[in-house]
Amino acid sequence: DTEFVLGHGNYYRQKGFVSKMVSYDTLTIAMQYMGFAMLGCPYMGVGRNMAYRKSTFFKHKGFAGFLHVASGDDDLLINAFAKKHNTRIEPSIEAETLSLPKTTLSDWYYQKLRHLSTIDTYQSSSKIWIGLEPFSRGLFYFSTLLLIIFGFNNPLLIIIALATFLLRFIIQYIIINQTAKVYKDKRFGFSIILFDIILPLITLYIITIGKIFRRKAKFIWK
């Protein structure tokens, strides 16, 4: 009954801050979309590593329903037709694909902009699922900051805030690095905290303020 298979489309790990950020972003996105697919809620895949039956492709008239988008038609095919009963994941390293990453912040930003340009076409339920995690993440950091500020004269509040922050980081460190180990990627240390904060902010900028500027500009996607 399987019609769609989702795999991990990784990048070669190179030296430098941008490569490390790309690796973290790619890994956590894969953990999210493959994790949701395991739970029976597939919502996306990456064109670098996915499979679908030819019969399924023709049954849904290929990419005919997504000709109005400049990028992401394969991603939208998954979002529209992948369901719990017909979708599987293949997370093994033997099925991993490797691509060359962007090497500058500007190149990576425009790649990210291209990838996020399809979100408006996602089903409403998918948007909710995708938004829950970064929203809860932002709420956590905001709450931690408030506890520290208002607990200035109350050491107990500060201890609770820092203990919760440390516990969350330890859990993240274990899960993210165990996953990275599966794909023979380098480990992440305190950079997890940095990327955990700035990447959702970049995404939020692209889908809000960045969208306004995007309407006024013309892009040639690469």
C-alpha positions in Angstrom: 0.0 0.0 0.0 3.0 2.3 0.2 2.9 5.1 -2.4 5.4 7.6 -0.9 8.8 7.1 0.8 10.6 9.9 2.6 14.3 9.9 3.2 17.0 12.2 4.6 18.5 14.7 2.1 21.7 15.7 3.9 24.6 18.0 3.0 28.3 17.5 3.1 29.7 18.9 6.3 32.3 21.6 5.5 34.3 24.0 7.7 32.8 27.3 8.8 29.7 28.7 10.6 27.4 28.6 7.6 28.0 24.9 7.0 27.4 24.1 10.6 24.1 26.0 10.7 23.0 24.4 7.4 23.7 20.9 8.9 21.8 21.7 12.1 18.8 23.2 10.1 18.7 20.2 7.7 19.0 17.6 10.5 16.2 19.1 12.7 13.9 19.6 9.8 14.4 16.0 8.8 13.7 14.9 12.4 10.5 16.8 12.3 9.0 15.8 9.0 10.1 12.1 9.4 8.9 12.1 13.0 5.5 13.4 12.0 5.3 10.9 9.2 6.0 8.1 11.7 3.1 9.5 13.8 0.8 9.2 10.7 0.9 12.9 9.8 3.2 13.3 6.8 3.3 16.9 5.5 6.5 17.3 3.5 9.6 15.7 2.1 12.7 16.9 0.3 13.1 16.5 -3.4 16.7 15.3 -2.9 15.4 12.1 -1.3 11.9 10.9 -1.8 10.1 8.3 -3.8 6.6 7.9 -5.2 5.0 5.4 -7.5 4.6 6.3 -11.1 1.0 5.2 -11.0 0.4 7.6 -8.0 2.1 10.4 -9.9 -0.2 10.0 -13.0 -3.3 9.4 -10.9 -2.9 12.9 -9.4 -2.0 14.4 -12.8 1.6 14.9 -11.7 2.5 18.5 -10.8 -0.5 20.0 -12.7 -2.0 21.4 -9.5 1.3 23.2 -8.6 2.3 24.8 -11.8 1.7 28.2 -10.3 4.6 27.9 -7.8 8.2 28.6 -8.8 9.6 25.9 -6.5 8.6 23.0 -4.3 6.2 21.0 -6.5 7.6 17.7 -5.3 7.2 18.9 -1.7 3.6 20.0 -2.4 2.8 16.6 -3.9 3.6 15.0 -0.5 1.6 17.6 1.4 -1.5 17.1 -0.8 -1.6 13.3 -1.2 0.7 11.6 1.4 -1.4 10.0 4.2 -0.9 7.8 7.2 -1.8 4.6 5.3 0.3 5.2 2.1 3.5 6.8 3.4 6.7 5.4 5.0 10.0 6.8 6.0 13.5 5.3 5.2 15.8 6.9 7.8 18.8 4.6 7.4 22.2 6.1 6.4 22.3 3.7 3.4 19.4 5.6 1.9 20.8 9.0 2.7 21.6 11.4 -0.1 24.4 14.0 0.1 24.5 17.4 -1.7 26.9 20.4 -1.6 25.7 23.1 0.8 25.6 26.8 0.3 28.8 28.4 1.5 27.7 32.0 2.2 24.9 33.4 4.4 23.3 35.2 1.4 23.2 32.1 -0.7 21.8 30.0 2.1 19.2 32.8 2.9 17.9 32.7 -0.7 17.8 28.9 -0.7 15.8 29.1 2.6 13.5 31.7 1.1 12.9 29.4 -1.9 12.1 26.5 0.3 9.7 28.5 2.4 7.9 30.0 -0.6 5.7 26.9 -0.7 4.3 27.2 2.8 1.4 29.3 1.7 0.2 26.4 -0.4 0.3 23.9 2.4 -2.9 22.5 3.9 -4.1 24.4 6.9 -3.6 21.4 9.2 0.0 21.2 8.1 0.6 24.8 8.9 -0.7 24.3 12.4 1.5 21.2 13.0 4.6 23.0 11.6 3.9 26.1 13.7 3.3 24.4 17.0 7.0 23.5 17.7 8.6 26.9 17.0 5.8 28.6 18.8 6.3 26.5 21.9 10.0 27.0 21.6 9.7 30.8 21.5 7.3 30.6 24.4 9.8 28.6 26.4 12.6 31.1 25.9 10.4 34.1 26.5 9.1 32.5 29.8 12.6 31.7 30.9 13.7 35.3 30.3 10.6 36.6 32.2 11.3 34.3 35.2 14.9 35.6 35.4 13.9 39.2 35.1 11.0 39.1 37.6 12.9 36.7 39.8 15.7 39.1 40.4 14.8 39.3 44.1 13.6 35.8 44.2 16.5 33.3 43.8 14.0 30.3 43.7 12.5 31.6 40.4 15.9 32.0 38.9 16.9 28.5 40.0 13.7 27.1 38.5 14.3 28.9 35.2 17.9 27.9 34.9 17.2 24.3 35.9 14.4 24.0 33.3 16.7 25.6 30.7 19.5 23.2 31.5 17.2 20.1 31.5 15.8 21.1 28.1 19.3 21.6 26.7 20.5 18.2 27.9 17.5 16.5 26.3 18.1 18.4 23.1 21.8 17.6 23.2 21.2 13.8 23.6 18.5 13.5 21.0 20.0 15.7 18.3 23.5 14.3 18.6 22.2 10.7 18.7 20.5 11.4 15.4 23.6 13.1 14.0 25.6 10.0 15.0 23.3 7.8 12.9 24.2 9.9 9.9 27.9 10.1 10.8 27.6 13.9 11.2 29.7 16.0 13.6 28.3 16.7 17.1 26.7 19.9 18.1 27.5 21.6 21.4 26.4 24.9 22.8 25.7 26.0 19.2 22.4 24.1 19.7 21.2 27.0 21.8 22.3 29.6 19.2 20.7 27.8 16.3 17.6 27.0 18.3 16.9 30.7 18.8 18.1 32.3 15.5 16.7 29.8 12.9 13.0 30.2 13.9 13.5 34.0 13.9 14.9 33.8 10.4 12.0 31.7 9.3 9.5 34.1 10.9 11.2 37.0 9.1 11.0 35.3 5.7 7.3 34.3 6.0 6.2 37.8 7.3 8.4 40.9 6.6 10.5 39.1 4.0 7.3 38.2 2.1 6.5 41.9 1.6 10.0 42.5 0.1 9.7 39.4 -2.0 6.6 40.7 -3.7 8.5 43.7 -4.9 11.5 41.7 -6.2 12.0 39.2 -9.0 14.1 36.1 -8.2 15.7 33.5 -10.4 15.7 30.4 -8.3 18.9 28.3 -8.4 
